[in-house]
Amino acid sequence: MSEKRVNMKCLLLILVLASFSVFADCQRCADFSPTADCLYWKRYLDYCQQDDAMTWCKYTCGGCTIPTPIPTSLPTDSCGRSTVSQSRIINGVDATAGAWPWIASLQYDGSHFCGATLLTPNWVITASHCVSDINATNIHMISIKLGAHNFHNYEPSVQQIKIKRVIMHPDYSGTTTLKADMAMIELERPAQLNDRVRLACLPQKYVYPPIGKQCYLAGWGSIQHPGWPYHILQQTRLPVVSSDTCIHQTEVVCVGNGFKNQPNGKQQPNACRGDSGGPLVCQQPDGRWQLEGVASYVYTYCKYYTGYSPVNKYLDWINYYIKG
């Protein structure tokens, strides 16, 4: 065998070993300490600036330089399609990974504080009360996390994108009545659409979902009150009820099972802290999921009913940005 062929064989071996090393890094790139602790240390103790941060909290502190594979793009008109079938559920449960591929996490310095929904590769919608404190001095700390399921795990499907601007609805009434409680967020770069990141469909103008329609809400909100946002995406199925039931104002899409407890004695599932801004979606006859509302408020702390700002009522305003 010639020296040239030997050298080529050695080069191929080196490349194979290098590839295996990268794969091994992908497999072991994680926090050595519990991720929940790392997130707390990062947010409140500025831990990621410490010398040993890459030893104990490598993933949380951004030490995992693993390239995310670029998936095959989907056409932007394939809105509202999920590869996960939904069953009838009574209580709030862990969602299946990828079940709601349009849901987004609005994050401050890497920590979840509100939900959002992807409408186009460049725009998400959330609640105005979620973003009222964002300004020129802190907008660089805000990002949108797409394709996520469990915040404690490394997930190759995740896309973390900084935001360019926030546009609150001009008719937002503040926290007194929460009318027009929605805001548009433009991303710094387009999201890559794939099986784990898709667009929600929009409803027809001024067409509310019918009373009695069973729809789904999802989010990383707390699973008990008082409590902190939960790390695994939750979902529940609730009926649409009369908007009068949500008390504070009557423009909302109101959902909930009311004041009675479940047969097991537990309270009815509902939205809670951290679910604000997230989607209420209802399935259409063709199987697509349609965005009916943006989570605005809960009637009595995480109990009874949730009021969703109606997407159908503000469709002209939404389209002005996403089609502009």
C-alpha positions as CSV (number, residue, x, y, z in Angstrom):
1,M,0.0,0.0,0.0
2,S,1.4,3.4,-1.0
3,E,2.3,6.1,1.6
4,K,-0.4,8.3,-0.1
5,R,-3.1,5.7,0.5
6,V,-1.9,5.2,4.1
7,N,-2.1,8.9,4.8
8,M,-5.6,9.1,3.2
9,K,-6.7,6.2,5.3
10,C,-5.4,7.9,8.4
11,L,-7.2,11.1,7.5
12,L,-10.5,9.3,7.1
13,L,-10.0,7.7,10.5
14,I,-9.3,11.1,12.0
15,L,-12.4,12.5,10.4
16,V,-14.5,9.6,11.7
17,L,-13.1,10.0,15.2
18,A,-13.7,13.8,15.1
19,S,-17.3,13.2,14.0
20,F,-17.8,10.7,16.9
21,S,-16.3,13.3,19.2
22,V,-18.8,15.9,18.1
23,F,-21.6,13.3,18.5
24,A,-20.4,12.5,22.0
25,D,-20.4,16.2,22.9
26,C,-24.0,16.4,21.7
27,Q,-25.0,13.5,23.9
28,R,-23.3,14.8,27.1
29,C,-23.7,18.6,26.7
30,A,-26.0,19.2,29.7
31,D,-26.0,20.9,33.1
32,F,-24.1,18.9,35.8
33,S,-26.2,20.6,38.4
34,P,-30.0,20.4,38.3
35,T,-31.1,22.7,35.5
36,A,-33.7,24.4,37.7
37,D,-30.9,25.4,40.1
38,C,-28.8,26.7,37.2
39,L,-31.7,28.8,35.9
40,Y,-32.1,30.3,39.3
41,W,-28.4,31.0,39.7
42,K,-28.2,32.6,36.3
43,R,-31.2,34.9,36.7
44,Y,-30.7,36.0,40.3
45,L,-26.9,35.5,41.0
46,D,-25.4,36.2,37.6
47,Y,-23.8,32.8,38.0
48,C,-22.8,32.4,34.3
49,Q,-20.1,35.0,34.8
50,Q,-18.3,32.7,37.3
51,D,-15.3,30.7,36.5
52,D,-16.9,27.3,37.2
53,A,-20.1,28.0,35.3
54,M,-19.1,25.9,32.4
55,T,-18.5,23.0,34.7
56,W,-21.7,22.9,36.6
57,C,-24.2,24.7,34.3
58,K,-22.8,24.3,30.8
59,Y,-26.2,24.1,29.0
60,T,-27.9,26.9,30.8
61,C,-25.0,29.2,30.5
62,G,-24.7,28.7,26.7
63,G,-21.7,26.4,26.6
64,C,-23.3,23.9,24.3
65,T,-22.2,25.0,20.8
66,I,-24.0,22.2,19.1
67,P,-25.3,23.1,15.6
68,T,-29.1,22.5,15.3
69,P,-29.8,20.5,12.2
70,I,-31.7,22.5,9.6
71,P,-34.9,20.6,8.8
72,T,-36.8,20.5,5.6
73,S,-38.9,23.7,5.3
74,L,-42.7,23.6,5.1
75,P,-44.8,25.8,2.9
76,T,-46.2,28.8,4.9
77,D,-49.8,27.9,3.9
78,S,-49.7,24.6,5.9
79,C,-51.1,26.4,9.0
80,G,-52.7,24.7,11.8
81,R,-51.4,21.2,11.1
82,S,-50.0,19.0,14.0
83,T,-48.5,15.6,13.6
84,V,-49.9,14.6,17.0
85,S,-53.5,13.5,17.4
86,Q,-55.4,14.7,20.4
87,S,-57.6,12.5,22.7
88,R,-60.4,13.6,25.0
89,I,-58.8,14.9,28.2
90,I,-60.4,16.0,31.4
91,N,-57.6,17.4,33.5
92,G,-54.5,19.4,32.6
93,V,-51.8,17.0,31.4
94,D,-48.3,17.0,29.9
95,A,-48.6,17.7,26.2
96,T,-47.0,15.4,23.7
97,A,-43.8,16.9,22.3
98,G,-44.7,18.7,19.0
99,A,-48.4,18.6,19.6
100,W,-48.8,22.4,19.4
101,P,-45.9,23.5,17.0
102,W,-47.1,27.1,16.8
103,I,-46.8,27.7,20.6
104,A,-43.9,30.0,21.7
105,S,-42.3,30.9,25.0
106,L,-41.7,34.6,25.6
107,Q,-38.5,34.7,27.7
108,Y,-36.5,37.3,29.6
109,D,-32.8,36.4,29.9
110,G,-33.7,32.7,29.1
111,S,-36.6,32.4,31.6
112,H,-40.2,31.9,30.5
113,F,-42.7,34.6,31.6
114,C,-45.5,34.4,29.0
115,G,-46.8,32.4,26.0
116,A,-47.2,33.5,22.4
117,T,-48.2,32.0,19.0
118,L,-46.3,32.0,15.7
119,L,-48.4,33.5,12.9
120,T,-45.7,33.9,10.2
121,P,-42.0,33.1,10.2
122,N,-41.4,36.7,11.2
123,W,-44.3,37.5,13.6
124,V,-45.7,36.1,16.9
125,I,-48.8,37.4,18.8
126,T,-49.0,37.6,22.6
127,A,-50.9,39.6,25.2
128,S,-50.2,43.4,25.6
129,H,-50.1,43.0,29.4
130,C,-47.1,40.6,28.9
131,V,-45.0,43.2,27.0
132,S,-46.0,46.5,28.5
133,D,-42.7,46.8,30.4
134,I,-40.5,46.0,27.4
135,N,-38.6,49.1,26.2
136,A,-35.4,50.2,24.4
137,T,-33.2,49.5,27.4
138,N,-34.3,45.9,28.0
139,I,-35.5,44.6,24.6
140,H,-32.2,42.9,24.1
141,M,-33.0,40.6,27.0
142,I,-36.2,39.4,25.4
143,S,-36.3,36.3,23.0
144,I,-38.9,33.9,21.6
145,K,-38.3,30.2,22.1
146,L,-39.9,28.0,19.4
147,G,-40.0,24.2,19.1
148,A,-39.7,23.7,22.9
149,H,-41.4,21.1,25.1
150,N,-39.3,20.6,28.3
151,F,-37.2,23.5,29.4
152,H,-35.0,21.2,31.5
153,N,-33.8,19.2,28.5
154,Y,-31.5,20.0,25.6
155,E,-33.9,19.9,22.6
156,P,-32.5,20.0,19.0
157,S,-35.9,21.3,17.8
158,V,-35.5,24.6,19.7
159,Q,-35.1,27.9,17.9
160,Q,-34.3,30.8,20.2
161,I,-34.7,34.1,18.4
162,K,-34.3,37.7,19.6
163,I,-37.0,40.2,18.9
164,K,-36.9,43.3,16.7
165,R,-39.9,45.3,18.0
166,V,-43.1,45.1,20.0
167,I,-46.4,46.6,18.9
168,M,-49.2,46.8,21.5
169,H,-52.7,47.2,20.2
170,P,-53.6,50.9,20.3
171,D,-56.9,50.2,21.9
172,Y,-55.4,48.2,24.8
173,S,-57.2,49.4,27.9
174,G,-54.7,48.4,30.4
175,T,-55.3,46.1,33.4
176,T,-58.7,47.7,34.2
177,T,-60.7,45.9,31.6
178,L,-58.0,44.3,29.4
179,K,-59.8,45.0,26.2
180,A,-57.7,44.6,23.0
181,D,-55.1,42.7,25.1
182,M,-52.8,41.6,22.3
183,A,-49.5,42.6,20.9
184,M,-47.5,41.8,17.8
185,I,-43.8,40.9,18.1
186,E,-41.5,41.0,15.1
187,L,-38.5,38.6,15.2
188,E,-35.0,39.6,14.3
189,R,-34.8,36.7,11.8
190,P,-37.4,34.3,10.3
191,A,-38.2,31.1,12.1
192,Q,-37.4,27.9,10.2
193,L,-40.6,26.0,9.7
194,N,-40.6,22.2,10.3
195,D,-42.6,19.5,12.1
196,R,-41.9,21.2,15.5
197,V,-42.3,24.8,14.4
198,R,-45.4,25.6,12.4
199,L,-48.0,28.4,12.0
200,A,-51.4,28.7,13.5
201,C,-54.4,29.4,11.3
202,L,-56.3,32.6,11.7
203,P,-60.2,32.7,12.0
204,Q,-62.6,34.6,9.9
205,K,-63.3,38.2,10.8
206,Y,-65.9,38.7,13.5
207,V,-66.7,34.9,13.7
208,Y,-66.5,33.6,17.3
209,P,-66.2,29.9,18.1
210,P,-69.7,28.6,19.0
211,I,-70.7,28.1,22.6
212,G,-70.1,24.5,23.6
213,K,-67.2,24.1,21.2
214,Q,-64.4,22.1,22.8
215,C,-61.1,23.9,22.4
216,Y,-57.5,23.5,23.7
217,L,-55.3,25.7,25.7
218,A,-51.6,25.0,26.3
219,G,-48.7,26.7,28.1
220,W,-45.9,26.5,30.6
221,G,-47.9,28.3,33.3
222,S,-47.8,27.2,36.9
223,I,-49.7,24.0,37.7
224,Q,-50.8,25.2,41.1
225,H,-51.4,28.6,42.7
226,P,-49.3,30.2,44.0
227,G,-46.5,28.8,41.9
228,W,-43.9,29.3,39.2
229,P,-44.1,28.5,35.5
230,Y,-43.8,24.8,34.9
231,H,-40.9,23.3,32.8
232,I,-43.1,20.9,30.7
233,L,-45.7,22.1,28.3
234,Q,-49.2,21.5,29.7
235,Q,-52.5,21.3,27.8
236,T,-56.2,21.0,28.6
237,R,-59.5,20.8,26.8
238,L,-62.3,23.3,27.8
239,P,-65.6,24.3,26.4
240,V,-66.5,27.8,25.0
241,V,-69.1,29.5,27.2
242,S,-70.9,32.8,27.1
243,S,-68.5,35.8,27.3
244,D,-70.6,37.2,30.1
245,T,-69.3,34.4,32.3
246,C,-65.8,36.0,32.3
247,I,-67.2,39.0,34.1
248,H,-64.7,41.8,33.4
249,Q,-65.7,42.5,29.8
250,T,-67.7,40.8,27.1
251,E,-65.5,40.8,24.0
252,V,-63.5,37.8,25.1
253,V,-63.7,34.2,24.1
254,C,-64.5,32.6,27.4
255,V,-63.7,29.0,28.3
256,G,-64.0,26.9,31.4
257,N,-66.0,24.2,33.3
258,G,-67.1,26.6,36.0
259,F,-67.3,26.4,39.8
260,K,-67.9,22.7,40.3
261,N,-64.9,20.4,41.2
262,Q,-64.0,17.4,39.1
263,P,-65.3,14.0,40.2
264,N,-62.0,13.3,41.9
265,G,-62.5,16.5,44.1
266,K,-59.8,18.6,42.4
267,Q,-60.6,22.0,40.9
268,Q,-61.2,22.3,37.2
269,P,-58.1,22.8,35.0
270,N,-57.6,26.3,33.8
271,A,-54.9,28.8,32.7
272,C,-52.6,30.1,35.4
273,R,-49.5,32.3,35.9
274,G,-47.2,32.0,32.9
275,D,-50.0,31.0,30.5
276,S,-50.8,34.7,29.6
277,G,-50.3,35.5,25.9
278,G,-50.6,31.8,24.9
279,P,-53.1,30.3,22.4
280,L,-56.6,29.0,22.5
281,V,-57.0,26.8,19.5
282,C,-60.1,25.1,18.1
283,Q,-60.0,22.3,15.5
284,Q,-61.8,22.9,12.2
285,P,-63.7,20.3,10.1
286,D,-60.7,19.9,7.9
287,G,-58.5,19.0,10.9
288,R,-56.6,22.3,11.1
289,W,-56.2,24.1,14.4
290,Q,-57.4,27.7,14.4
291,L,-56.2,30.4,16.8
292,E,-59.3,31.8,18.5
293,G,-57.8,33.7,21.4
294,V,-54.8,35.1,23.2
295,A,-54.8,34.3,27.0
296,S,-55.7,37.5,28.8
297,Y,-57.0,36.9,32.3
298,V,-58.5,34.3,34.6
299,Y,-61.6,34.7,36.6
300,T,-60.4,34.1,40.2
301,Y,-56.7,33.0,40.4
302,C,-56.3,29.9,38.1
303,K,-59.9,28.8,38.7
304,Y,-63.3,28.7,37.0
305,Y,-62.9,30.5,33.6
306,T,-60.3,32.1,31.3
307,G,-60.9,35.1,29.1
308,Y,-59.1,35.1,25.7
309,S,-58.7,38.3,23.7
310,P,-60.6,37.5,20.4
311,V,-58.4,37.2,17.4
312,N,-61.3,37.5,15.0
313,K,-62.2,41.0,16.3
314,Y,-58.7,42.4,15.7
315,L,-58.0,40.5,12.5
316,D,-57.5,43.7,10.3
317,W,-54.9,45.0,12.8
318,I,-53.1,41.7,12.8
319,N,-53.1,41.4,9.0
320,Y,-51.7,44.9,8.7
321,Y,-48.5,43.7,10.1
322,I,-48.2,40.1,9.0
323,K,-49.1,40.9,5.4
324,G,-47.4,44.3,5.2
